Amino acid sequence: MEGKVKMRIVFDNYSEGYDDWYQTALGAFVDKVETDAAFSLLNPSKGQKVLDIGCGTGNFSFKLAELGCDVTGIDISDKMLEYAEEKMKANLDICFKNMDVYNMDFEDNTFDSIISMATFEFIENEQEAYKNMLRVLKPNGTIVIGTIQKGGEWQKLYSSDVFKGSAYSFATFKSKEELISLDKDNFISLEECLYVPPNFEESKYTIENEGKYKEENGVGGFVCVSFKKIV
């Protein structure tokens, strides 16, 4: 409980201005490549019942709802959820709840799919979290976990003094192998992205350069891993 309270305070303090970065050319580029990678594995479709774990201010919840998914977003930060509620368009109907992944108040086999983006960096007990995600997922449902990849250039930036004192001071970054090890039997596929290194001028962040740097270094700054609940 103490750890949960600490992280809730961290993200409550981090919530103001959280979305501003997405309005920049760099933020929009990062958001696009991460979304493309995640959705290529999730395959969201109209009517799909999706749980967004660590939804924050609703970035992925809104995208899923706009595709016609029935979305529930959970987060431990009241401030983040308040911003999400404020941003929600009138034509969208997303259920936002303050809830943590270890104590999800949902029945077994509730959701068709589950997504968790840039959240597992801050989860201390990944195996317990994954077990609870699997519990609320329907048979043959899909889980997609996306995270800043350990060993990539973006992880090195977020681990540097530049981000000292930010939420990333509390992050533990994971490799694709570590994520796959959560459930090797049910692992399906992965997608890496964000090959363009950080600290470039914004004009360098293009899909063309994304392909170029993929060929050069082969390690994506962000990785998405998918699992299927086989019963």
JOPE-V674888 format. One record per backbone hydrogen bond with DSSP energy under -1.0 kcal/mol. CO is the residue of the C=O (numbers start at 1). NH is the residue of the N-H. Records with the same first field share a line. If there is no record, write none. Layout:
CO = NH  NH
This chain:
1 = 5
2 = 6
3 = 7
4 = 8
5 = 9
6 = 10
7 = 11
8 = 12
9 = 13
10 = 14
15 = 18
19 = 22
20 = 23
21 = 24
24 = 28
25 = 29
26 = 30
27 = 31
28 = 32
29 = 33
30 = 34
31 = 35
32 = 36
33 = 37
34 = 38
35 = 39
36 = 40
38 = 42
39 = 43
45 = 48
48 = 70
49 = 112  113
50 = 72
51 = 115
52 = 74
55 = 58
58 = 62
59 = 63
60 = 64
61 = 65
62 = 66
64 = 69
65 = 68
68 = 47
70 = 50
71 = 95
72 = 52
73 = 97
74 = 54  55
75 = 99
77 = 81
78 = 82
79 = 83
80 = 84
81 = 85
82 = 86
83 = 87
84 = 88
89 = 92
95 = 73
97 = 75
100 = 103
104 = 106
111 = 138
112 = 142
113 = 51
114 = 144
115 = 53
116 = 146
119 = 122
121 = 172
125 = 129
126 = 130
127 = 131
128 = 132
129 = 133
130 = 134
131 = 135
132 = 136
135 = 109
136 = 110  111
138 = 141
141 = 229
142 = 114
143 = 227
144 = 116
145 = 225
146 = 118
147 = 223
149 = 152
152 = 156
153 = 157
154 = 158
155 = 159
157 = 160
160 = 163
161 = 164
163 = 166
166 = 169
167 = 170
168 = 171
174 = 150
175 = 179
176 = 180
177 = 181
179 = 182
180 = 183
186 = 228
189 = 226
191 = 224
193 = 222
194 = 221
201 = 204
202 = 205
204 = 206
206 = 210
207 = 211
208 = 212
209 = 213
210 = 214
211 = 215
212 = 216
213 = 217
221 = 149
222 = 193
223 = 147
224 = 191
225 = 145
226 = 188
227 = 143
228 = 230
229 = 140
